[in-house]
Amino acid sequence: MIVRMMKYDIVLYAAERERFIDSLRQLGMVDITTSGWEPTEADRTLLLEIENRAKALLAFDAIIKEGKSSTVAVDSTDVFAHYTKAHAEAQAAKGEIARLEKSLEEWMPWGDFDTAQLNALAQAGVVLRYFVTPTSTYNKNIEQWSESFTVALVSDKDNMARFVIVGNGTEQMDIDAQELKSPTMSISELTKAVKDCQQRVQSAEQTIVALAAHRDVVERELEQLKQKLQNVRIVATADRAADDMLLVLEGWAEEANASKVDAMLDASPNTVYIKSNPTPEDNTPVKLKNNRFARIFELVGNMYSLPKYGTIDLTPFFAPFYMLFFAICLCDAGYGAVILAAGIALLLKGGPKMRQAALFSTVCGVASVAFGFAANSFFGMTISDAPLFEDLKFLDFQNQFFYASLGIGIFQILFGMAINIVMTTITYGFKNALGSLGWFLLIFSSCAAGVAGMVGVEWYSFSSVAYLVTVGVALVLMLLLNKPSFNIFANFGVGLWDTYNNITGLLSDLLSYIRLFAIGLSGGVLALVFNSLAMGLTGLDAGIEQFTVGTLFQIIGASAILLVGHGINLFMSTISSFVHPMRLTFVEFFKNAGFEMGTRAFEPLKNE
């Protein structure tokens, strides 16, 4: 359900802006419109400060979660500045380590050397130049090179020849080899420098661990900066009047809280406001209020968009379908039990921020266990093979569910169309819903006639008068009454065009539901394959006549195959079970239900 809002147009003195905004924040019930805000350079700096502190909090949270501790003493008066310095030090040291290790890898094959002696030789006019080339190239050209230069081979490891040419440093050397820059540090010096940098990294990280104990200081700074940014956005987007002496703000509050907002505004000196109901032209913020079950699936709907204010929240309507579709795609009680266990673990250990995701996993896990059991599958094994369940009747998913998936698709499409008809009638009047009603009647009556024919009901078969009359009414609504503001000829033309679009669109929508069957079947087949591989490759499919050491290795091998195979299949099946129901919701159901996207969520000013 979309919470009803009230609109407030507020006029106040610009000089009292900060006091007034603080009052709104203390109340915590009013959302101020800041649409169209363009940040200045100073605003971008403020945004960067907010982002950097948010990153610092993420780093602190990771440290706290891992249970790290440090004995380093730190100053808690400016935690973020100390964190920034320590983080920069660690990053710089890590970059230096990467550079040094690259040099170490490059010069290690040359062996250790004394750079002081190399510098002394260079000062005396003896310069060593360093080259590397494939050994085959070196062997091919060494005689020619030796005629012109003094060449000394240093190493020929890894099929690469490393050699030096002795000269005075001014020779022109056009040879088939890559010349390296002269080394500035020896192997031992490079190794020591790497260790020094590693100690710098360790010291900086220990400082960061110690600072994590004071994360609340950074969190308070972050909230203050966010409030400052809110103030900046409000002032930047507010209308000004009377030579900038007055500010005109647009605010929103829940209708249920309007009396409290009115009291606060009435008590605010030098403030004038007008309260009104939102209009279709307003960019009204949206807040959802659903029951406990539907609230879980707001997580899914928010990935697409909030509904537009004045329309309908489809969350309670798609929630049962999504849960069912997830279970169908997973189609295994064992896999469902893993998802359920993960949801319960997340519910117990994940904290308040993960509660919605934990409940979502738990609900989908329960549905998957139930459907997987009905489909006679537990980690790819047939449940009915167990003596306890051999007398139960299970769903033959492979042979029976293809048409069932089409039936589910038709039902959800018709359900979405019915919602669209009701909402159009409420919002724009019944006459504007006649075209959609015609399509609903055509599809529903055709499905009813098909079912009637299969069960032997003659009075509503495809050739019956009742069916033909229903189709006739539907065609009139579709082709002649779809646009009340158009004349009959324009209606007919628009109706024909809509007929083409709807037929192709509905056919595509319906075929999408076949993937429910395909995804569930593919996951089940892969589970069977991994079971067969585990038993067949280890020879356990022939049974165990006598337990030996070899049998133990067979069991270990089969367990490894099962663990890896079912792990991969569970991962892929879970992704498919999450994504495809989402697609059916956002594309097929939302389209047929007439979903309209909202542009902003209701976010009242408040002190965190």
ZIPEPE-V838039 format. One record per residue. NEAR is the number of other ideal C-beta (glycine too) atoms within 10 Angstrom. Layout:
near
NEAR
NEAR
This chain:
near
13
21
16
16
23
20
17
21
14
21
16
22
15
16
11
15
16
10
12
22
20
14
17
25
17
12
19
13
19
26
22
22
20
19
10
9
15
7
14
11
7
9
15
10
11
17
14
10
16
17
12
17
23
15
12
23
19
10
18
22
12
11
20
13
9
10
6
14
11
16
7
14
7
19
10
12
9
13
25
18
10
18
26
14
13
21
19
11
17
18
12
14
20
15
11
17
19
12
13
20
15
11
18
17
10
15
19
14
14
19
11
12
17
11
14
9
10
17
12
11
13
14
9
8
9
14
18
18
17
18
20
18
19
15
15
10
14
22
12
12
16
14
9
11
18
11
8
12
17
12
18
10
12
17
14
15
12
9
8
15
21
23
21
19
21
14
15
9
11
6
12
4
13
5
17
13
19
10
13
15
9
15
18
11
16
19
16
12
17
22
16
13
18
18
12
13
20
14
11
17
17
12
14
22
19
17
21
22
21
21
26
24
16
18
19
12
15
22
17
13
18
21
14
12
18
15
17
13
18
18
17
18
18
21
17
14
16
20
11
12
12
10
7
8
10
17
21
13
24
18
23
26
26
19
11
12
17
16
10
15
22
15
11
18
22
9
9
17
9
11
17
12
16
9
15
10
11
16
9
9
6
16
15
24
23
21
19
19
14
17
11
7
14
20
16
24
25
19
13
19
24
13
10
14
15
21
20
17
23
19
18
21
21
21
26
17
18
26
22
13
19
24
21
18
29
27
28
27
27
32
28
30
23
20
27
26
18
19
27
20
13
15
21
14
13
18
16
9
9
15
11
6
8
13
13
16
15
21
19
22
24
20
20
27
23
17
22
29
22
14
24
27
20
17
24
21
27
21
19
23
16
12
19
14
10
11
7
8
14
9
7
12
8
14
16
10
21
13
8
11
20
15
11
15
21
16
14
19
22
19
13
24
21
16
16
25
22
17
18
21
21
15
20
19
16
13
14
11
11
12
13
16
23
20
24
24
22
23
23
22
19
19
18
16
20
16
14
16
21
12
12
18
16
8
6
7
13
9
9
16
15
13
9
16
9
14
19
13
11
19
17
11
15
20
15
14
21
24
19
17
17
24
17
14
8
15
8
9
9
12
19
14
12
15
22
12
10
19
16
9
10
19
11
10
14
18
10
11
21
17
11
16
23
14
20
27
22
14
23
28
16
17
25
23
13
18
25
15
13
21
19
12
14
24
17
13
13
19
14
15
12
9
7
11
7
6
9
10
7
10
15
10
11
18
15
11
15
20
12
12
18
18
12
12
18
22
12
12
22
21
10
14
25
21
11
19
27
18
12
20
26
18
13
23
27
17
14
21
24
20
15
24
25
20
24
14
11
19
13
16
12
20
13
20
21
14
10
11
